[in-house]
Amino acid sequence: MDIKEYFARISYQGSHNKPDLATMSDIFQHHIQAVPFENLSIHCGERIELDLEATYNKIVRKKRGGWCMENNYLLSWVLKTLGYDVTILGAKVYVPELDAYPEEIDHLLLQVELDGKFYIVDAGFGMAYQLWQPMELISGTDQPQTPGVFRFQEENGTWYLEKVKRKQWVLNPSTSTSPNVESEVCRRVYLFTLQPRDIEEFRGCNAHLQTAPNSLFVSKSICSLQTTDGIRELVGWKLTEIKYNYRDNMDLVEIRMLADEEIEKTLREKFNVTLDKKFVPVNTSRLSLF
């Protein structure tokens, strides 16, 4: 594993001699615009391995993406290699339809200590709730980013991440299946504690999420990539492209249903993903995506 090879993968050509906030933020931005959040392995007969070298080969050498336990595990190696103080944390992702959090952790994120401050670094959430910059770990303070306003709320040692959503202008609303596009203003994203975690604690979660019939990742094929001004996401056969803040406090949303023969070309041209095995799109769950 070579840090220069990783930088080439994310097209990062900046300085990395000093482990400061500006460098970390720049690398983070390049990562989320180059490496998709995706679970395509589950839907083309591959196993997602919780192994750093396997993840490196998949994301860096094969130019694939991954989910949180791949993206953030790889990013923890990158940041540690550059001299950052990194701690793995575990989170529980909010399920809006159930108005609940799961009993066990199902999301891996990173905490970085830098100049006496703590930052949450999460390059593995994807979709429209993906952070675009590291967030300082402070409670009750709005932290505006291009995708929207994020904030943490802390209650008795439990931290909650929230995102304030903009209004959306959907160009072709007949293809949208989300009934709460306009009504939802603030979305809880996940909760977490500051208890340090070891990667071994995620092995059960990694196996469950790619095999359990009730797992969202089994019932939906997902590929999303942040762009310079928005996001692209392919869920099953539905391609959604969002341009953030197209008008004052409004995102522009365009949705298109793809035919089977368009899928591979779209993955290649929109997400820079080429798969080795036959991919079968899936979208059977009624749960919304994050």
C-alpha positions as CSV (number, residue, x, y, z in Angstrom):
1,M,0.0,0.0,0.0
2,D,1.5,3.3,-1.1
3,I,0.2,6.7,-0.1
4,K,1.3,8.2,-3.5
5,E,-0.8,5.6,-5.3
6,Y,-3.8,6.6,-3.1
7,F,-3.2,10.3,-3.9
8,A,-3.2,9.4,-7.7
9,R,-6.5,7.5,-7.2
10,I,-8.2,10.6,-5.8
11,S,-6.3,13.1,-8.0
12,Y,-4.8,14.9,-5.0
13,Q,-1.7,16.9,-5.9
14,G,-1.6,19.2,-2.8
15,S,0.9,19.3,0.0
16,H,0.8,16.6,2.7
17,N,3.9,17.5,4.7
18,K,2.0,19.1,7.6
19,P,-0.9,17.3,9.3
20,D,-3.2,20.3,9.6
21,L,-6.9,20.9,9.1
22,A,-6.6,22.5,5.7
23,T,-4.7,19.4,4.3
24,M,-7.1,17.0,5.9
25,S,-10.1,18.8,4.5
26,D,-8.6,18.9,1.0
27,I,-7.8,15.2,1.0
28,F,-11.3,14.5,2.3
29,Q,-12.9,16.5,-0.4
30,H,-10.9,14.8,-3.1
31,H,-11.8,11.4,-1.6
32,I,-15.6,11.9,-1.7
33,Q,-15.5,13.2,-5.2
34,A,-13.4,10.3,-6.5
35,V,-14.5,7.3,-4.5
36,P,-18.2,6.3,-4.7
37,F,-20.2,5.2,-1.8
38,E,-21.5,1.8,-3.1
39,N,-22.5,-1.7,-2.2
40,L,-22.4,-3.1,-5.7
41,S,-20.3,-6.1,-4.6
42,I,-23.3,-7.6,-2.8
43,H,-25.2,-7.5,-6.1
44,C,-22.6,-9.0,-8.4
45,G,-21.5,-12.0,-6.4
46,E,-18.6,-10.5,-4.5
47,R,-17.9,-10.5,-0.7
48,I,-17.1,-7.3,1.0
49,E,-14.0,-8.0,3.1
50,L,-13.1,-6.1,6.3
51,D,-9.5,-6.2,5.5
52,L,-7.4,-3.1,4.9
53,E,-5.2,-4.5,2.1
54,A,-8.3,-5.9,0.3
55,T,-10.0,-2.6,0.6
56,Y,-6.9,-0.8,-0.7
57,N,-6.8,-3.1,-3.7
58,K,-10.5,-2.6,-4.4
59,I,-10.7,1.2,-4.0
60,V,-7.2,2.3,-5.1
61,R,-6.2,-0.3,-7.7
62,K,-9.5,-1.4,-9.1
63,K,-11.0,2.1,-8.8
64,R,-14.1,0.9,-7.1
65,G,-15.9,2.5,-4.2
66,G,-17.2,1.0,-0.9
67,W,-19.4,1.5,2.1
68,C,-18.5,3.1,5.4
69,M,-16.4,0.2,6.7
70,E,-14.3,0.4,3.5
71,N,-14.1,4.1,2.8
72,N,-13.4,5.2,6.4
73,Y,-11.1,2.3,7.3
74,L,-9.0,3.2,4.2
75,L,-9.1,6.9,5.2
76,S,-8.0,6.1,8.7
77,W,-4.9,4.4,7.2
78,V,-4.3,7.5,5.0
79,L,-4.6,10.0,7.9
80,K,-2.5,7.9,10.3
81,T,0.2,7.6,7.6
82,L,0.3,11.4,7.3
83,G,0.7,11.8,11.1
84,Y,-2.9,12.5,12.3
85,D,-4.3,11.2,15.6
86,V,-7.2,9.0,14.5
87,T,-9.8,7.0,16.5
88,I,-12.4,4.7,15.1
89,L,-15.9,5.3,16.4
90,G,-19.2,3.4,15.9
91,A,-22.6,4.9,15.1
92,K,-26.2,3.8,14.7
93,V,-28.0,5.1,11.6
94,Y,-31.4,6.6,12.1
95,V,-34.3,4.8,10.3
96,P,-37.0,7.5,9.6
97,E,-39.8,5.1,8.7
98,L,-39.4,3.5,12.1
99,D,-38.4,6.7,13.9
100,A,-35.7,4.6,15.6
101,Y,-32.1,3.6,15.7
102,P,-30.9,0.0,15.5
103,E,-29.8,-1.8,18.7
104,E,-26.3,-2.5,17.4
105,I,-23.8,-0.1,15.7
106,D,-24.0,-0.2,11.9
107,H,-21.8,2.6,10.8
108,L,-18.0,3.3,11.1
109,L,-16.7,6.9,11.4
110,L,-13.5,8.6,12.5
111,Q,-12.5,11.1,15.1
112,V,-9.4,13.1,14.6
113,E,-7.7,15.2,17.3
114,L,-5.9,18.2,15.9
115,D,-4.4,21.2,17.8
116,G,-6.5,20.4,20.9
117,K,-9.8,20.1,19.0
118,F,-11.7,17.1,17.9
119,Y,-13.2,16.6,14.4
120,I,-15.6,13.9,13.0
121,V,-14.3,12.7,9.6
122,D,-16.9,10.6,7.7
123,A,-16.3,9.8,4.0
124,G,-18.5,6.8,4.1
125,F,-22.1,7.8,4.4
126,G,-22.9,8.7,0.8
127,M,-26.1,10.0,-0.7
128,A,-27.3,13.5,0.2
129,Y,-26.2,13.2,3.9
130,Q,-22.5,12.9,3.1
131,L,-20.4,15.5,4.9
132,W,-18.2,17.6,2.6
133,Q,-15.8,18.7,5.2
134,P,-14.6,17.4,8.6
135,M,-16.9,18.7,11.4
136,E,-15.7,20.1,14.7
137,L,-17.1,18.1,17.6
138,I,-19.1,20.8,19.3
139,S,-22.8,20.6,20.4
140,G,-25.6,22.8,19.3
141,T,-23.6,24.9,16.7
142,D,-24.7,25.0,13.0
143,Q,-21.9,24.1,10.7
144,P,-22.9,25.1,7.1
145,Q,-21.5,23.1,4.2
146,T,-22.4,22.9,0.6
147,P,-24.9,20.0,1.0
148,G,-26.7,21.9,3.8
149,V,-26.4,22.8,7.4
150,F,-25.1,20.1,9.7
151,R,-24.9,20.1,13.5
152,F,-24.2,17.9,16.5
153,Q,-26.4,17.7,19.5
154,E,-25.0,16.0,22.6
155,E,-27.1,14.5,25.3
156,N,-25.6,12.6,28.3
157,G,-22.6,11.5,26.3
158,T,-24.5,10.5,23.2
159,W,-23.9,12.6,20.1
160,Y,-26.5,13.1,17.4
161,L,-25.7,14.3,13.8
162,E,-28.5,16.3,12.1
163,K,-28.8,17.9,8.7
164,V,-31.1,20.8,7.9
165,K,-32.4,20.2,4.4
166,R,-33.1,22.8,1.7
167,K,-36.3,22.8,-0.4
168,Q,-36.0,20.8,-3.5
169,W,-37.1,21.6,-7.0
170,V,-37.8,18.3,-8.7
171,L,-37.7,18.6,-12.5
172,N,-39.8,15.5,-13.1
173,P,-41.7,14.8,-9.9
174,S,-43.7,11.9,-11.4
175,T,-40.7,9.7,-11.2
176,S,-40.0,10.5,-7.5
177,T,-41.2,7.9,-5.0
178,S,-40.4,10.0,-1.9
179,P,-43.6,11.4,-0.4
180,N,-41.8,13.7,2.1
181,V,-39.5,15.6,-0.2
182,E,-40.9,19.0,0.8
183,S,-42.2,18.2,4.3
184,E,-39.0,17.1,6.0
185,V,-36.9,20.0,7.1
186,C,-34.4,18.5,9.5
187,R,-33.3,14.9,9.4
188,R,-31.5,13.0,12.1
189,V,-28.6,11.1,10.5
190,Y,-27.0,8.9,13.2
191,L,-26.0,8.8,16.8
192,F,-22.7,7.8,18.2
193,T,-20.6,7.9,21.4
194,L,-16.9,8.7,21.8
195,Q,-16.0,5.2,22.9
196,P,-13.0,4.1,20.8
197,R,-13.7,1.0,18.7
198,D,-11.5,-1.6,17.2
199,I,-12.0,-2.7,13.6
200,E,-12.7,-6.3,14.9
201,E,-15.9,-4.9,16.5
202,F,-17.4,-4.3,13.0
203,R,-16.9,-7.9,11.7
204,G,-20.4,-9.0,12.7
205,C,-22.0,-5.8,11.3
206,N,-20.0,-6.2,8.0
207,A,-21.3,-9.7,7.6
208,H,-24.9,-9.0,8.7
209,L,-25.4,-6.0,6.4
210,Q,-24.4,-7.9,3.3
211,T,-26.4,-11.1,4.0
212,A,-29.5,-10.4,6.2
213,P,-32.7,-10.3,4.2
214,N,-33.9,-7.2,6.1
215,S,-30.7,-5.3,5.4
216,L,-31.2,-2.2,3.3
217,F,-28.0,-3.0,1.5
218,V,-29.3,-6.4,0.4
219,S,-32.6,-5.0,-0.8
220,K,-31.1,-2.0,-2.6
221,S,-28.2,-1.7,-5.0
222,I,-26.5,1.7,-4.3
223,C,-23.9,3.8,-5.9
224,S,-23.5,7.5,-5.1
225,L,-20.7,10.0,-5.8
226,Q,-20.3,13.6,-4.7
227,T,-19.6,16.1,-7.5
228,T,-18.2,19.6,-7.5
229,D,-21.6,21.1,-7.0
230,G,-23.9,18.2,-5.9
231,I,-24.3,14.5,-6.0
232,R,-25.2,11.6,-8.3
233,E,-26.8,8.5,-7.0
234,L,-28.0,5.3,-8.6
235,V,-30.4,3.2,-6.5
236,G,-31.7,0.2,-8.4
237,W,-32.6,1.6,-11.8
238,K,-33.3,5.1,-10.5
239,L,-30.6,7.7,-11.3
240,T,-30.9,10.9,-9.3
241,E,-28.7,14.0,-9.9
242,I,-28.8,16.9,-7.4
243,K,-27.3,20.3,-7.8
244,Y,-27.0,22.0,-4.4
245,N,-28.3,25.5,-3.9
246,Y,-29.3,25.9,-7.5
247,R,-31.5,28.8,-6.3
248,D,-31.7,30.5,-3.0
249,N,-32.0,27.7,-0.4
250,M,-33.2,25.3,-3.1
251,D,-31.6,22.2,-4.6
252,L,-32.3,21.1,-8.2
253,V,-33.2,17.4,-8.5
254,E,-33.4,15.5,-11.7
255,I,-34.6,11.8,-11.6
256,R,-34.5,9.3,-14.5
257,M,-35.4,5.6,-14.6
258,L,-32.8,3.6,-16.5
259,A,-33.2,0.6,-18.7
260,D,-31.2,-2.5,-18.0
261,E,-28.9,-1.9,-20.9
262,E,-28.0,1.6,-19.6
263,I,-26.8,0.5,-16.2
264,E,-23.2,-0.5,-17.0
265,K,-22.6,2.5,-19.2
266,T,-24.0,4.8,-16.5
267,L,-21.8,3.3,-13.8
268,R,-18.8,3.8,-16.1
269,E,-19.6,7.3,-17.3
270,K,-21.2,8.8,-14.2
271,F,-19.3,7.0,-11.4
272,N,-16.1,5.8,-13.1
273,V,-17.0,2.3,-11.9
274,T,-16.3,-0.8,-14.0
275,L,-17.4,-4.2,-12.5
276,D,-15.7,-7.5,-13.1
277,K,-18.8,-9.6,-12.6
278,K,-22.4,-9.4,-13.8
279,F,-24.3,-6.8,-11.8
280,V,-28.0,-7.2,-11.0
281,P,-29.8,-4.0,-9.9
282,V,-32.1,-4.3,-6.9
283,N,-34.6,-2.0,-5.3
284,T,-37.2,-3.9,-3.3
285,S,-37.2,-2.2,0.1
286,R,-39.8,0.4,1.0
287,L,-37.4,2.1,3.4
288,S,-36.0,5.4,2.1
289,L,-32.3,5.8,1.7
290,F,-30.8,7.7,4.6
